[in-house]
């Protein structure tokens, strides 16, 4: 854009390297996401050996492996999700949980005996 509008200006530059701490945090987040997906796919309960109760979200993830894995990869490494992304994730998970609850707890149709 600058070259098109100001051809007489020469722009020299390169990518600015991130600070080491942020770079390490981004890498750690990427490894954490892969480890979390492996735990979900293999149904490994990391909380049990630690003597902690299994969170409900982990149980949900085991029941919905593909969807949970896709949601984890949707979160981009190196930054937290934006407000819109977080709202979209929570809204879709809430809708899925609500639909599942409704399907399980629907009462059978009443038969009318004559």
N, C-alpha and C positions, 0 to 999 in steps of 0.2 A: 504494500500500500504506500509506504513512504517513497519507494523507488518510482512508482507511477506518478505520484504527485510532485515529488521533488527530485528529479533525475540528477541534479548537480550535487546532492548530498550523498556521500559514500558512508554506508553503515557497515561497520565491522563488529562482529560479536559472536558469542557462542552461548550455549546453554549455561545458565548459572547453576553450579552444583549445590544441592541442598546441604544444609548443615549436617554433620555426621550423626547427631542424635536423631534428627528427623529421618534420615536415611535408614538407620538401624531400626527405628520404630516401624517404618513402612515395611521393611523386610520381615520383622517379627510378626506384624499383622498378617502378612501374606502366608507365613508358615502356620500361624494360628488358624487361619481360615482353612487351610488344607488339612490340618490335624483335626479340626472340628468336623469337617466333611467326612474324613475317614472314621471318626468315632460314630457319626450318624449312620453311615453305610454299614459298618460292621456291628452296630448296636453295642459298642463298648461303653460301659457305664464308668466314666472316670470318677464319678462322685462316690461310688460304692467303696473303693479301696481307701478313700479319704475319710470314710465314715460320715459322709454328708448325705442328706436326703436328695433324691433325684428331682431336679426342678421339673415342673409341668411342661415347660417349653421343650425340654429334652425328650420327654415322652412323646410330645406332639411331633417333634422332628423325626423320631424313629418311625412313627406311623405314616409320616408324609416325607419320605426320604428325598424324592426327586424335587419336590417343591421347596423343601428346606434348603437343599443344596443350591438350588437356583437363587434363593433369596440371599444366601451367604455370599455367592459370587457377585450378586448385584451390588453389594457394598464394595465400593472401590477402595483399594489399598491406599494408605497414605493420608486419608482424610476421613472424618466422620461423615455420615450421610447428611445431605441437606434436609431442611425441614420438610420439603415436598416429598423427597424420597422416603424419609422416615414415616411420614403420614401415609404414603402409598403402601409401604410394607405393613404397617400396623393395621391399616384399613383392610387390606386383602387377607391378612391372617385372621382378623376379627370376623370377616365375612365367611371365611372357610370354616372357622370354629363354630360359628352360629349355625351354618348350614348342616354341619356334621351333628351338632347337638339336636337340632330340630328333627333330622332324619332318624336319629337313634331313639328319641323320646316321643315320637308321634304315637298317638293312641290308635289302636286298630279301628277300622270303620265299624260302627255299631250296626248290628243286624236287627231288623225289625221283624219280630215274630208275629204272625197273624193269628 
